[in-house]
Amino acid sequence: MFDPEGVPRGIGNQVSAEFNLLYRFHSVISQRDEKWTNQFMQKIFPDKPLDQLTPQDFVQGLLRFEQSIPEDPAERTFDGLKRGADGKFDDVELVNIMKESMEDPAGLFNARMVPKALRMIEISGIMTSRKWNLASLNEMRSFFGLKRHNTFEDINPDPQVADLMRKLYDHPDMVEMYPGLFLEDGKPRMDPGKQISSTTVDIC
């Protein structure tokens, strides 16, 4: 229930379905993490290119991976690390992973920035938003008092991206929220800071 002033604040630990999808910041994965993710996924799906996986391929591959994980947590490892005689990982190797990750620059909010390894995750997000009957991109913008996109170029001025949306949707009002949020052109970066899509930054 919304009060006359708009979105209520401080009413408990709640999050909207729209915000659930908004916070899937897959496009800002760094180049280093994208490389690691692609390599990891290729080990799970060695017989098929990541951009050709079907939902069935994806579920079956993840199930096989889950079944390969040792039941005893003390026997599990990751990223090629080896446990010592005491069963522990080397502290220096762990610190190096943390240090390299913290120093790794994030990617940008913009079209065509999501790693191929996460293609099926994005498809799942689109299908989920349809199942939940969520608002369109323009409907969500209107709800938050933002200007509606009147043309596909308003969403993203890149001719290729705008033309692709034009082929998929009859009108900017038809652009779905989930893909729309990540197809929007990024706002100009303001140091210190990162480029981010217009609806995302205005809502947040």
Beta strands, then each sheet from edge to edge (+ up, - down):
end
